Amino acid sequence: MSNLPFQIDELILKFLNKTITPNEHFVLKEWINSSSTNKEIFENLTNKEWVATELDKMYEFEKDAGWETIAASLKHAKRIAGKKKRKWFQMVAAVVLFALSIGFWFYKTPNKIIPDQNLSQKERFGAEIMPPEINQAILTLSNGKKIIVQNDPKKELIIHATALTLKTNDGNIISKDRINSKKEVLAQNTLAVPKGSKPLQLLLADGTMTWINAGSSLTFPSEFIGKERKVSMTGEVFFKVAKNKHMPFKVNANGTETEALGTQFNINAYADQPNTKITLVEGSIRVEKRVSKLLIGSLIVKPNQQVIAEKELTLIKEANIEETTAWRDGQFYFEGADIKVVMNQISKWYDLDVAYKGTINSSFVMKISKDVPLSELLKIMEMTDLVRFKLEGKKIIVMSYTKP
């Protein structure tokens, strides 16, 4: 048999992660049933004991020798090469960690994997830090009143621009509190989601749905009146804008203004990052950059494109939408990301401070569920032989790795 057909490897991973659609499942079953070899490959890759054994073999050899071991067991040794070798490693590794209810991909370096056995996990990582289980936020009203928003994991919290509604999972309303009086509909309210919280949804008065990431905030009126709908934000927010061609929707973020009529887009504008990224999923938007009210640039953006705003606006014509919106789906997803970009997301999710020792110039490729203990995530990253980590309370130290 030749190498895996296009997308079959991704379908196997979706099968394991239980995200496969009925149509994709049909395609996968057709491929499995087309030959005994295909069936053997599928059974092996979905057997965590087999995969764990093959990974153990890989750890004993240099990169190429390890690949030949796996290739031989799949009866493909002569055909799997280059990028395909890396692809097979991604799949094999993902199956093993799926047993821990996570999935990930990363590219290996040519070095051996040398587990650090000098320190126990408790000594290296300290007390276990778990991922957030609840939504929490601070809602600051126009009159200065602050409302602490926090929900039981067993209850659904729905925040409307005019009211806070708490429901049980079966849909029964527990409480409903009005945010502003009728006289205050034009006043601005701010919903701030702290680090260490799950993303929170806010339904605006016009029907626009927003998803607010950890370490982010959205400022909005209880109602939109006039010729435009305007909000402002910090951090990262995904917008699914309700259509109204007579009333454009505008978002101000870090010196940029994004205008839409009815569309879906993501804005990443954390203050501790070097730029602002506006990514369009659906529809059309206009992005403007201003400095002291002076227009610096203006771009019309089409679906799957991204604007990077620094001193000027730069258009990326083929953006990775899945990577951009992975946070909404409860995943970390990085494609060639710098360590500081990776740690920026990790620190906000687990509510940590980050310090660096040494220079780390490598890029990371990884996809993993956010619903894992911090130690599991750090161990996965250390397997790349690029970094080592040490936790000191709520501070994580990132160190460049030197082979002993």
N, C-alpha and C positions, 0 to 999 in steps of 0.2 A: 504494500500500500504506500502511496505517496504521503507527503506531509498533510496535516489536517486541512480540510477545505476551509475556505474563507469563513470566518465567524463561528466555526464549530467550537473552537476553544472557548470563546466568549459565551456560547450557549451552555456549555458544560458548567461554567462558573455561575451563570444565572440560575441553572438548575440547582446547584448546591446552595446558593444564597436565597433560593425560593423567590426569585424575582422574574422568572421566566414566564412569558406570556403563552396563551394557548397555541398561537400560531408558531411561535419559536419552539415550543415543546414538540409540536408535530414535526417540524424540520429536524429536530434532534433525534426523534425516534426513527424517522426515515433513514437517517445516517447510521444509527446504531444497527438497525435491522438489515442494512445493505450488505454486510459482510461479517464473518466471524471475527476478523481482526478488529474491526470497529467496535464490536461488542466487548472484546477483551480489553481494549484501550479504555472504554467507558467504565467497565467494572473495576479496572485497576485504579483509575483516577478518582473513583468515588469510594474507594476503600482506604480509610485513613491509616490502617495498619500497613498496607502495602506501600503507601506513599511515605510514611515515616521511615520504613526500612530503606527505601531508595534515597531519602535525604541523608540518612546516617551514612550510607555508602559515599554519597557526594562529599560529605565533610572530611573524608579520609584522603581525598585526592585533590590535585590541582584542578582548576576549573575544567579544562578540556577533558581530562580523564574522567571526572565526575559525569560530564555530559555523555560520554561514551557508555558508561555504566547504565544510565537511564535509557539511552537510545537502544542498546542491545536488548534490554528487557522488553522493549516495545517492538523489536524486530525492525527498527528504522535506522540503525547506526550509520549507514552510509548516506542517508538522505537528510538527516537533521543537521543543519549547520548555521553559523552566523546568528542572525536575529531569531531564527526559529529555535535555536538552542535556548536562548533567553526566554522565549515564549513558553517553552516547555517547563523551564524552571519556575516561571511565574505561576503556571497552572498547578504544578506539583506542590509548591509551597502554599498556595491558597487552599488546597484540599486539607493539608495538615492543620492549618490554623482554623479551618472551618469547624473542626471538632471543638474548638474553643469559642464557637459562635462568632467568628470574625472572618473577614476575607481581605486579602491584600495582594499587591504586586510590587516587586522592586527589582531593579537590575543589579546584578552582582558585579563586584570588581574581580580582577584576576587573582586576588589573594586568597589564601585558605581562610575558612571560617574558624577562628580560634576562640572558643568560649572563654570568657573571663571567669576563672574559678577561684581567684584569689579572695574575692569577697562574696559573701552570701547575698541573696536578693535583698534581705532586710538591711544589711549593711550598706549596700549600694543605693537602694531606692528608698530606704526608710519605711515608715508606716504606709500602708497601701492607700492610694488616692483613687477614689472611684469616680466615674463620670457623673455628671449631674442627673438627678432623677426628677426634678420638678421645674416648672416655669416660675420665674420670679422677676419682679420689675418694680420700679418706683414710678408712679404716675404723678407728675407735678401739674396741678391745675393752674389756670390763669390767675387765680387769687392767692397763689402761693401754697395752698393746701397740698400736702403730700399723702398719697395713698400707697401703702405697701401692698403689692399684688403678689400673691403666692398661692399655689394650688396643690391640693393633695394629688399624687400621681393617679389615683383612682377616679378623679373628677376632671371634667373638661372645662377649661377656662376659655370663655369667649369675650374678647374686649371689643366693644363697639365704640365709635367716636363719641357716642352720647351716653353709654352705660356700660357697666361691668356686669357680666352675666356668668354665674357659676352653675354648671350642670353636672349631674352624675353621668356615668357612661351610658346609662339607658335613656338619657335625654330629659330626665326630670330636672326642672329648674330649682336650684337651691336658693339662690339670691340674685337680685337684679338691682343695682344701685346706679342712679343717674349721676353722670359726671358733672355737668354744668346746669345751671338754671336756664330758662328760655332767654333770659336777658344776656347770657354770656356765650351765645352760639358762635360769635365771631372771635372770641378770645382764643389764644393759643395754649394748648396743653402739650406736655412732653412726656412720652413714655420711654423710660431708660431701662434697658435690659443689662444687668451687670455681668461681668465675667463669672463663669461657673454656673450659668443658667442655660437651660435648653432654649432654643429659639422660641419666640412668642409671636402669635398672630394677632393682628389688629385690623378690624374691619372699619374702614372710613365711612363717613356719612353718605358718600356718593356710590357706595358699593364696591369701591376699590379694596382689594385684600392685600395686606402687607405681611411679610414675614421678617421679623427683626432678630438679627443674630446677637450672640453674646457680645458684650462690650459695645453696644450700639444704642442709638436713640432716634426717635422720630417725633418731630414737633408738628402738630396738626390742629385745625379748628374743629369744633364739634359739628359744624355745618359749613358747607361751601356756598358762598353767596357772591354774586358778581359775574365777571366775564372769564374768570380762570379759577382753577383749583390749585392751590399752592401749599406745599409742605417743605420742611427742611429736615436734614438728617445728619447723623455722624455714624461712623462704623460701617456696617453692611446691612442692607435691606433689599429684599426682593419685592417687586411691585407687580400686581396683576390689576391693571387699570381698567375701571369700568368705562365703557364707551360713552362719549358725549362730545360730538364734533363741534358743538357750539361753546364748549367750556374746556379748553386745553388743561391738561394736568401737568404741573411743573414741580420738579424736585430740585432744591438747592443743596449742594453737598460740596464742601471744601473748594469753593470758588468756581464750581461748575453749575450749570443749570440744564436739566434734561426735561424736554417738553414732549408730551405724548397725548394722543387723542384717546386711544384704547389699545393697550398693548401689554406685553410682559417683559420686564427687564430687571437686571440686578445691578446694584451700585455698591462698590466696595470703596469706602473712603475713610478708612481708619487713619487717625492722626499720626500713629506711629509707623506708618508705611510711606514710602517715597512718592507714591502716586495714587491717583484715583482711577478706578476701572469701572466703566459703564458697559454692560454687556446686554445685547438685545436678543431675546428669545423669540419674540413674535411681534409682528406689527412694524411700526416705524417710529423713530424718535429723532429729535434734533438735540444736539449737545453743544452748549456754548461755554466758553471759558472767558471769565472776566477778571481783571485786576483793577481795583479801585473804580469799578463801573466801566472801565475801558474794555471794549470787546477785543479779545486776543485771537479768538478763532471760533468757527462754527462748522459743524459737520452733520450731515444727514446720515443716519445709521440704518442699515438693513438687517434682517434676521441673521443670526449667527455671526454678527460682527461685534467688535469690541473697540471702545475708545479708551486710550490711556491718556490721562490728563496730568501733565507736569507743568513746565513753563509754557508748553504748547500742547495742542491736541494731536494725537497719533491714532490713525485708524488701522486696526487689525482686521483683515478681511475674512479670516477663518478662525474664529475663536473656538475654544473647547468649552461648549455649553455644559457638558456633564461635569467637568471639573469646576466650573464656575458656580453651579447650583447644587453641588454635592452636599453642602452644609444643610440645605433644606431637607435632604433625604437622610440625614444622620450619618454622613460619611466624611472622612478626611480623604481628599483626592488631590494628588500632586503629580504633574507631568513635567519633570525637569525643573523642580522648584529649588531655589536656594534654601539653605538650612534656616536662615532667618525668617523666610516666608513660612516654612513648615512650623517652626517654633512659635511664630506669631499666632497661628491658629490654635496650636496645642495649649499655649499659655492662657488664651481666652476661654477655652473649653473647660480646662481643669482649674482655672483661677490661680495661676502661678506667675512668679517673676522669673526672668531668664537672664543668665549671665554666660559669657563665652570665654573660653581659654584656648588659645591657639587659633590658627587660621584653617577654616574648612571651606574649600573652594568647590567641592563636588555638588552635583545636582541630585535630587531625589525623585524617584518615581514610585508612588505608593497609593494604594486604595485600601481603606480599612474602615470598618464600622467605628463610629464614635462611642458606641456603647460597650467599652472595654475598660478595665482598670488601667491606670497610667503605666504600671510596670510592664504589662503585656505589650503596649505600644512601644515603649522604650527598648524592650528586648528585641523586637522586630527590627527597629532601626539600627540597633547595634550589630545585627547579623550582616549588615552591608559592609562591615569593617571600615566604616568611614568616620564614625563618631562613638564616643562613650559619654554616659550621663551619670550625674551624681545629684541626689536630692538632699537639700538642707532645709528642712521645714517646708515652706511654701516657695522655695527658690530652687530652680533646676539649673545646674551648671552643665553646659555643653562643651565637651572637650574634643579636640582633634585626636584621632587614634593613631598610635604608633605601634607597629608590630613588635612584640618582645623578641 
